[in-house]
């Protein structure tokens, strides 16, 4: 995902796609929601690592918003992190909890409904869109439903890795269908549009075919690498990462990038990739150490002192703490999913909902994590301090976590 991002950036595709998408919505409310629910979610889902912020923050600045508002709007585009980086965090969480990926995705979506709607409403408020209340409600409701519908259908079809991408594309398609007829501000030719979209089309089509066409997927899974103890298995040409690399190579060819630039891209992507891999590996190791050292059991025994009815309220809080500290739902899941499994047995609760609460709460808390705030500040300028961004975005993230706590508590009744 990091490699594809650097290729798209070098080829000018990110800027071109951002301009075309923004110009497709003349209505200010639709334009804001298109960038938050559509472009931000799509790029975060396709590549992860805060790329949704990188793509949208400069665009919000170009639309005339102050640096603080541009940063907040870009952070609100992190509303669908459970499916970020081709759902790597949800996949890891499902594996650690022993659940199917489809169930993990659908339950996370259920608990994320209030926070997704909240992020859309907050985006219109931050952008100070001047239109009727009923129009704003209709826009948020329709586009949030489009986003959630795309995610749900893709998950049910067995292509959870693509769920966020499809959700974002569904929003973009709906906005294009709702836009006014007549000329728009899009100046890119059809040939240019086809060129910049080719790598992403290869990614989406490749993943869709391998996930939805069962014989093809089964054929690719035959080439599986298995560790000596049989614990670890990897199907390289079926794995989502393979298709990210294919899309990146196609991008290099389509954009005709010179060899020296390809070397520079490879170095930059490798450095960023190593940092991310080491971080996630460290979080997984921390989770294993907690389990083997008896720390998870000790935490569970402490939680046993709390009333049983309060345990479902604790589950999202633990996930949110991990998301805030690590800026990653994958990192939070790696550290705390083992504890959540023990907590589920203690509460005699459905593990599907516990894992979903851990994953979804960690994801919404990512938008107020120091890592994401620092990235947003880097893009909008040093005149806005991180604590200003935190003070403004924290109420949205905390309300999202609170909504999950209440929803989980009602489910537990």
C-alpha positions in Angstrom: 0.0 0.0 0.0 2.8 2.4 0.8 4.6 1.6 -2.5 1.4 2.2 -4.5 0.9 5.5 -2.7 4.4 6.8 -3.7 3.8 5.7 -7.3 0.5 7.5 -7.5 2.0 10.6 -5.9 5.0 10.6 -8.3 2.7 10.1 -11.3 0.4 13.0 -10.3 -2.5 10.7 -9.9 -3.4 11.8 -6.4 -3.8 15.4 -7.3 -5.7 14.7 -10.5 -8.1 12.3 -8.8 -8.7 14.8 -5.9 -9.4 17.6 -8.4 -11.8 15.6 -10.5 -13.6 14.3 -7.4 -14.0 17.7 -5.8 -15.2 19.3 -9.0 -17.9 16.6 -9.5 -20.0 18.0 -6.7 -21.1 21.6 -7.1 -23.3 21.5 -3.9 -21.0 22.4 -0.9 -22.6 19.8 1.4 -22.2 17.0 -1.2 -18.6 18.2 -1.9 -17.6 17.9 1.7 -19.2 14.5 2.2 -17.7 13.3 -1.1 -14.2 14.1 0.2 -14.8 12.7 3.7 -16.9 9.6 2.9 -15.7 9.0 -0.6 -12.1 10.1 -1.4 -10.8 9.9 2.2 -12.3 6.5 2.9 -11.3 5.1 -0.5 -7.6 6.0 -0.2 -7.3 5.0 3.4 -8.9 1.7 2.5 -6.7 1.1 -0.5 -3.4 2.0 1.1 -3.8 2.8 4.8 -1.1 4.6 6.9 -3.0 7.9 6.9 -2.9 8.3 3.2 -6.5 9.5 3.3 -5.3 12.5 5.3 -2.5 13.1 2.9 -4.8 13.2 -0.1 -7.6 15.2 1.3 -6.0 17.8 3.7 -4.3 19.8 0.8 -7.6 19.7 -1.1 -9.6 21.1 1.8 -6.9 23.9 2.0 -7.3 24.6 -1.7 -11.1 24.9 -1.2 -10.5 27.9 1.1 -10.8 26.3 4.5 -8.5 27.5 7.3 -5.7 25.1 8.2 -7.5 24.0 11.4 -10.7 23.2 9.6 -8.9 21.5 6.8 -7.0 19.3 9.3 -10.3 18.4 11.1 -12.1 17.5 7.9 -9.2 15.3 6.8 -9.2 13.6 10.2 -12.9 12.9 9.9 -12.1 11.0 6.7 -10.6 8.4 9.1 -14.1 7.2 9.9 -13.8 3.8 8.3 -10.4 2.6 9.6 -11.6 -1.0 10.3 -11.3 -1.4 6.5 -8.2 0.6 6.1 -5.1 -0.8 4.3 -7.4 -3.5 2.8 -8.9 -4.3 6.2 -5.5 -5.5 7.6 -6.6 -4.6 11.2 -9.9 -6.4 11.0 -8.2 -9.4 9.4 -5.6 -9.5 12.3 -8.3 -9.1 14.9 -10.4 -11.9 13.4 -7.4 -14.2 13.4 -6.5 -13.5 17.0 -10.1 -14.0 18.1 -10.7 -17.1 16.0 -13.6 -15.5 14.0 -14.4 -15.5 10.3 -13.4 -12.3 8.5 -16.9 -11.7 7.2 -18.5 -11.9 10.7 -15.7 -9.6 12.1 -16.4 -7.0 9.4 -20.2 -7.0 9.6 -20.2 -6.8 13.4 -17.7 -3.9 13.3 -19.9 -2.2 10.8 -22.9 -2.6 13.1 -21.2 -0.9 16.0 -19.7 1.8 13.7 -23.1 3.0 12.4 -23.5 5.9 15.0 -19.8 7.0 14.6 -20.0 7.0 10.8 -23.1 9.2 10.8 -21.6 11.4 13.5 -18.5 12.0 11.4 -20.6 13.1 8.4 -22.6 15.5 10.5 -19.5 16.8 12.1 -17.9 17.4 8.7 -20.8 19.6 7.6 -20.6 21.5 10.9 -16.9 22.1 10.7 -17.2 23.2 7.1 -19.9 25.6 8.1 -22.1 24.5 5.2 -25.0 27.0 4.8 -28.0 25.0 3.8 -31.3 23.8 5.3 -31.1 21.3 8.2 -33.3 18.8 6.4 -31.0 18.9 3.3 -28.0 18.3 5.5 -29.8 15.4 7.2 -30.7 13.9 3.8 -27.2 14.2 2.5 -25.6 12.6 5.5 -28.2 9.8 5.7 -28.0 8.9 2.0 -24.2 9.0 1.7 -23.7 7.2 5.0 -26.1 4.5 3.9 -24.2 4.3 0.6 -20.9 3.8 2.4 -22.3 1.3 4.8 -24.1 -0.6 2.0 -21.0 -0.9 0.0 -19.0 -2.2 3.0 -21.8 -4.7 3.9 -22.3 -6.1 0.4 -18.6 -6.5 -0.2 -18.2 -8.3 3.2 -21.1 -10.6 2.5 -19.6 -11.4 -0.9 -16.4 -12.6 0.8 -14.3 -9.7 -0.3 -13.8 -7.9 3.0 -10.4 -6.6 1.9 -12.2 -4.5 -0.7 -15.1 -3.4 1.5 -13.8 0.1 2.3 -12.7 0.7 -1.3 -16.1 -0.3 -2.6 -17.9 1.7 0.1 -15.9 4.8 -0.9 -16.6 4.2 -4.6 -20.3 3.8 -3.9 -20.3 7.2 -2.3 -18.5 8.7 -5.2 -20.9 7.0 -7.7 -24.0 8.3 -5.8 -22.7 11.9 -5.7 -22.0 11.7 -9.4 -25.6 10.5 -9.9 -27.0 13.3 -7.8 -24.9 16.1 -9.3 -26.6 18.8 -11.3 -26.7 18.3 -15.1 -24.5 20.7 -17.1 -20.9 21.5 -17.3 -18.6 21.0 -14.3 -15.2 22.3 -13.4 -13.5 19.0 -14.4 -10.9 19.9 -17.1 -9.2 16.5 -17.3 -9.6 14.7 -20.6 -11.1 11.2 -20.8 -7.6 9.9 -21.7 -6.0 11.6 -18.7 -8.8 10.3 -16.4 -8.3 6.7 -17.7 -4.5 7.0 -17.2 -4.6 8.1 -13.6 -7.3 5.6 -12.7 -5.7 2.6 -14.3 -3.5 1.4 -11.3 -6.5 1.7 -8.9 -8.7 -0.1 -11.4 -6.2 -3.0 -11.6 -6.1 -3.2 -7.8 -9.9 -3.3 -7.5 -10.5 -5.7 -10.4 -7.7 -8.0 -9.3 -9.0 -8.3 -5.7 -12.6 -8.6 -6.9 -11.8 -11.5 -9.3 -9.7 -13.4 -6.8 -12.3 -13.0 -4.0 -15.5 -13.4 -6.0 -14.5 -16.0 -8.6 -14.1 -19.0 -6.5 -12.2 -21.3 -9.0 -9.7 -18.5 -9.6 -9.2 -17.9 -5.9 -8.8 -21.6 -5.2 -6.2 -21.9 -8.0 -4.1 -19.1 -6.5 -4.4 -20.6 -3.0 -2.6 -23.7 -4.2 0.6 -21.9 -4.2 0.8 -21.6 -0.4 3.9 -21.3 1.7 3.6 -23.2 5.0 6.0 -23.1 8.0 7.6 -26.3 9.3 5.3 -26.4 12.3 2.2 -25.7 10.1 1.2 -22.6 12.1 2.0 -20.0 9.5 0.6 -20.1 6.0 0.9 -17.6 3.2 -0.6 -17.7 -0.3 1.6 -15.0 -2.0 -0.3 -14.5 -5.3 -3.7 -14.6 -3.5 -2.7 -12.2 -0.8 -4.0 -8.6 -1.1 -0.4 -7.3 -0.8 0.5 -9.0 -4.1 -2.2 -7.0 -6.0 -1.0 -3.8 -4.4 2.4 -4.5 -5.9 0.9 -5.3 -9.2 -1.1 -2.1 -9.2 2.1 -0.2 -8.3 4.0 -1.8 -11.2 1.2 -1.0 -13.6 1.3 2.6 -12.3 5.0 2.9 -13.0 4.4 1.7 -16.6 1.4 3.9 -17.2 3.0 7.0 -15.8 6.3 6.3 -17.5 8.4 6.9 -14.5 12.1 7.1 -15.1 14.4 4.6 -13.5 16.1 7.1 -11.1 12.6 8.1 -9.8 11.6 4.5 -9.4 14.7 3.9 -7.2 13.8 6.9 -5.1 10.2 5.7 -4.7 11.5 2.3 -3.7 13.7 3.7 -1.0 11.1 6.0 0.4 8.4 3.3 0.4 10.8 0.7 1.9 11.7 3.1 4.8 8.1 3.8 5.6 7.1 0.1 5.2 9.9 -1.1 7.5 8.7 1.4 10.2 5.1 0.2 9.9 6.0 -3.5 9.9 8.3 -3.1 12.9 5.6 -1.3 14.8 2.9 -3.9 14.1 5.4 -6.7 14.9 6.2 -5.1 18.2 2.5 -4.8 19.1 1.9 -8.4 18.3 4.9 -9.4 20.4 3.6 -7.3 23.2 0.3 -9.1 23.1 2.0 -12.5 23.1 4.2 -11.4 26.1 1.2 -10.2 28.0 -0.5 -13.6 27.4 2.5 -15.8 28.2 3.5 -13.8 31.2 0.1 -14.1 32.7 -0.6 -10.3 32.4 -3.8 -10.9 30.4 -5.0 -13.3 33.1 -4.2 -10.8 35.8 -6.1 -8.0 34.0 -9.0 -10.4 33.6 -9.0 -11.2 37.3 -9.1 -7.5 38.1 -12.0 -7.0 35.7 -13.8 -9.8 37.5 -14.2 -7.5 40.4 -16.4 -5.2 38.4 -20.2 -5.8 38.1 -20.9 -8.1 35.1 -23.3 -5.6 33.6 -20.5 -3.1 33.3 -18.1 -5.4 31.3 -19.6 -4.6 27.9 -19.0 -0.9 28.7 -15.3 -1.7 29.4 -14.7 -3.5 26.0 -14.8 -0.4 23.7 -12.8 1.7 26.2 -9.9 -0.8 26.1 -10.0 -0.8 22.3 -10.1 3.0 22.2 -7.1 3.2 24.5 -5.1 1.0 22.2 -6.1 2.9 19.1 -5.1 6.2 20.7 -1.7 4.9 21.8 -0.8 3.1 18.6 -2.7 5.1 15.9 -3.6 1.8 14.5 -6.5 -0.6 14.9 -4.1 -3.4 14.0 -1.8 -2.4 16.7 -4.6 -2.1 19.3 -6.0 -5.5 18.3 -2.5 -7.1 18.5 -2.1 -5.9 22.1 -5.6 -6.2 23.6 -7.5 -8.8 21.6 -6.3 -11.6 23.9 -7.5 -9.7 26.9 -10.9 -9.0 25.2 -11.3 -12.8 24.6 -10.8 -13.5 28.3 -13.2 -10.7 29.1 -15.8 -12.2 26.9 -15.7 -15.5 28.7 -16.0 -13.6 32.0 -19.0 -11.6 30.8 -20.6 -14.6 29.1 -21.0 -12.4 26.0 -20.9 -13.0 22.3 -17.3 -12.9 21.1 -18.3 -11.4 17.7 -19.5 -8.3 19.4 -16.5 -8.1 21.8 -14.0 -8.4 18.9 -16.1 -5.8 16.9 -16.0 -3.4 19.9 -12.3 -3.8 20.2 -11.7 -3.2 16.5 -14.3 -0.4 15.9 -13.4 1.6 19.0 -9.7 1.4 18.3 -10.4 2.6 14.8 -12.5 5.7 15.8 -9.9 6.6 18.4 -7.2 6.6 15.7 -8.4 10.0 14.5 -7.3 11.6 17.8 -4.1 9.6 18.2 -0.8 11.6 18.3 0.4 9.9 15.1 -2.5 11.0 13.0 -2.5 14.5 14.5 1.1 14.9 13.7 0.5 13.8 10.1 -2.4 16.3 9.7 -0.3 19.1 11.2 2.5 18.4 8.8 0.2 18.8 5.9 -1.8 21.9 7.0 1.2 23.9 8.4 2.9 24.6 11.7 0.6 27.5 12.7 -1.9 25.0 14.0 -0.6 23.1 17.0 -1.4 19.4 17.7 -3.2 20.2 20.9 -5.6 22.5 18.9 -6.4 19.6 16.6 -6.8 17.2 19.5 -9.1 19.6 21.4 -11.3 19.9 18.3 -11.4 16.3 17.1 -11.5 14.6 20.6 -15.3 15.3 21.2 -16.2 13.5 17.9 -14.0 10.5 18.6 -15.1 10.2 22.2 -18.8 10.5 21.3 -18.2 7.7 18.7 -16.7 5.5 21.4 -19.5 6.4 23.8 -22.1 5.4 21.2 -20.4 2.0 20.8 -20.4 1.6 24.6 -24.2 2.3 24.8 -25.0 0.1 21.8 -22.9 -2.8 23.2 -24.6 -2.4 26.5 -28.1 -2.6 24.9 -27.1 -5.7 23.0 -25.9 -7.3 26.2 -29.3 -6.7 28.0 
